[in-house]
């Protein structure tokens, strides 16, 4: 896979208690979301040991939670006033 450089244009806001992006949630991901100049969304998240299913594998429900949050936030790039 070829690497490419992208320009970050905006960091989306985070809340305090959200499981995915909450900066004060001790059991959450504390994920960060960035918008690019090409209208893409980048999610940075780090899993915890407690979120595995099989050893060394992220649980599918946790992966679905990250995907749900990322899709909802991607809508905000196109429709900024949309609530998720």
N, C-alpha and C positions, 0 to 999 in steps of 0.2 A: 504494500500500500504506500502510495506516494504521500509525503508530508507536504502541507501547505501552510503558509502563514495567513492568519486572519487578523483583522483590526477590530479590537473591542471598542464599541462606541458608548456602551452604558452598562453599569452594574445595576441589576434589578434590586429593589428593596427586599429586606428580610424582616421577619417578625421576631418577637422574643420567644414565643412558645410553640411555634409550628414544629411538628415532628421532622419535617424535611429540611426547612430552612431556619428554624428557630435558633438564634444565637445564644439563648440562655436555657435551652432544653438539654438537660444532661444525658438523655437517652436518645436524642435525635441525631441527625446527620450533620447539622450546621452547614448545609449545602450553600453554595454560592452560584448565582445565575448571571450570565453575561450575554449581552446582545452584540452581534457583530454588524459590520457595515453592510453585509450581504443579507441581512434579515434573518440570520440564524441565531439559535440560542445554544449556549454552552453551559452545561451543569458540571460543577466540580463537587464531588461527594466522596467521602471516605467511609467505608463500611466498618462496623465493629464486629468483633469476634462473636458476640451474642446473636448476630443476624444470619448466621449460617444455617443451612439445612444439612446437607452432607458435608463432611469435613472439607473446609476450604472453598465451599460453594455458597454464594449468596442465596438466601431463601427467595423463592419466586414471588411471594407476597410482598416482600420488601422491594424487590426489583420493580414490581407493578406499582408500588407506592411512588417510587422515584419517577417512573415513567408518567404516572398520572399528574404529578406536580409539574414536571417538565412540559407536558403537553398543554396544561392550563396556562403556564407562563408564556409559552410560545404564542398563544393567542394574543397576549398583551402587546406583542410587537406589531401586530396588524390592527387590533382594536384596543387601543390603550385604556378606554373607559370601561372595558368589559370586566365584570367581577368574576372571580373564580373561587 
